[in-house]
Every structure is written in structure tokens, then in C-alpha cells.
Amino acid sequence: MINHCYQLVELYVQCSSSDQARLVNSEIPRVQKLKLHDLPELAMLGEPQSMWEHLEELTVSYCDGLRKLSFSIQTSKNIKIIEGG
């Protein structure tokens, strides 16, 4: 869960070293449930597609700046629940 980060604008992975790239390739794509709450400045959930390949549930509430989901989330074969409010 990510909540009450009032200045968070983007949520994506950017690697600047091979160690970080290994972390991205091994840990972040394993996220299956993600809850985003009270992030008024959040405008983008980014790519790459591999970041979201295991995501099954996404809950978004009070994230008024987020107008659309990334294409990779919208077309994911694993996503079962997308809730907003």
C-alpha cells in the first residue's frame, strides 16, 4: 500500500545501475496487489510492462490526478480486480 504521499507524481521504475536492474527484474514485477490511497498529485503509473506483469489487484482511492492507467495494466492478462473511488 502506498498512501498519504501528497507530492508523489509518478510511480515507475528507473534503473541507474546493474544492481538496481537486478532488483527490478526480481522483486518489483512480483507485486500482485497494489493499493494507492490519498495521492492527490499522482498522475502516472508507468512502464515497463514487466513492472505490472504479475499484478492481479489494483485499488485506487483519492488519487484525483490519476486519469488513466498505463496500457500494460489495462491489457494485463493477470489483472482480476481494478477498483476505484
Residue pairs with C-beta under 8 A, 6 or more apart in sequence:
1 34
1 35
1 36
1 37
2 8
2 11
2 34
2 35
2 36
2 37
2 39
3 35
3 36
3 37
3 38
3 39
4 37
4 38
4 39
5 39
5 42
6 38
6 39
6 40
6 41
7 41
8 39
8 41
8 42
9 41
9 42
9 43
9 44
9 65
10 42
10 43
10 44
10 46
11 36
11 42
11 44
11 45
11 46
12 44
12 45
12 46
12 47
12 51
13 24
13 28
13 46
13 48
13 51
15 21
15 24
24 51
25 50
28 51
29 50
29 51
29 52
29 53
29 54
30 54
31 52
31 54
31 55
32 54
32 55
32 56
32 57
33 55
33 56
33 57
33 58
34 55
34 57
34 58
34 59
35 58
35 59
36 42
36 58
36 59
36 60
36 61
36 63
36 66
37 59
37 60
37 61
37 62
37 63
38 61
38 62
38 63
39 62
39 63
39 65
39 66
40 62
40 63
40 64
40 65
41 65
42 63
42 65
42 66
43 65
43 66
43 67
44 66
44 70
45 52
45 66
45 69
45 70
45 73
46 70
47 70
47 71
47 72
48 72
49 72
51 72
52 70
52 72
52 73
52 76
53 72
53 76
53 78
54 78
55 73
55 76
55 78
55 79
56 78
56 79
56 80
56 81
57 79
57 80
57 81
57 82
57 83
58 69
58 73
58 79
58 81
58 82
58 83
59 81
59 82
59 83
59 84
60 66
60 82
60 83
60 84
60 85
61 83
61 84
61 85
62 85
69 82
73 79
73 82
